[in-house]
Amino acid sequence: MSKHVRLEDFPRVLGEDMSRLHHKLEDTAYLAAVQNVSVVAQDSPVDSGFYKASHDSKKTKDGGDTFNSAPYAPVLEAGARPHGVSKEGVEAIALWAYRKGYASDWDEAMTIAVGKARDLAANGQEPQWIYKRNLKTMSKNMERLMARTLSGWRP
């Protein structure tokens, strides 16, 4: 397919073509963000399923973002310095220990939770680096989609 362009129309036509390409690439970046939700979700630790279900994507002015909206996502990703744990936090850890089968009754679950709370106070929480660990896979996904978009683009 060819397009005949008069010399005086060239800047306008080129600008229209580049604008269309820019929009296609923005749409492709958003598609990559949507697809990358499943990449990080597959590598997510699962307790109640809330964190895994909180991965999402959104359209931005220049493409898209993949993110996790769980309130504790930053701590899970990057860890935390040593810190005290509230009574409610200890009870939440006990519920987790019981739900996961690490404890057969509430007293045992609370013993585990108090031990974990002491560990968090002394050592903090190790980072999981779910997004960082999957960055290479997510980047390759973006590259693949961009190459497909560019190979099919015609001015």
Stockholm file with secondary structure:
# STOCKHOLM 1.0

chainA/1-155         MSKHVRLEDFPRVLGEDMSRLHHKLEDTAYLAAVQNVSVVAQDSPVDSGFYKASHDSKKTKDGGDTFNSAPYAPVLEAGARPHGVSKEGVEAIALWAYRKGYASDWDEAMTIAVGKARDLAANGQEPQWIYKRNLKTMSKNMERLMARTLSGWRP
#=GR chainA/1-155 SS CCCCCCGGGHHHHHHHHHHHHHHHHHHHHHHHHHHHHHHHHHTSCCSSSHHHHTEEEEEETTEEEEEECCTTHHHHHHCBCSCCCCHHHHHHHHHHHHHTTSCSSHHHHHHHHHHHHHHHHHHCBCCCCHHHHHHHHHHHHHHHHHHHHHHTCCC
#=GC SS_cons         CCCCCCGGGHHHHHHHHHHHHHHHHHHHHHHHHHHHHHHHHHTSCCSSSHHHHTEEEEEETTEEEEEECCTTHHHHHHCBCSCCCCHHHHHHHHHHHHHTTSCSSHHHHHHHHHHHHHHHHHHCBCCCCHHHHHHHHHHHHHHHHHHHHHHTCCC
//
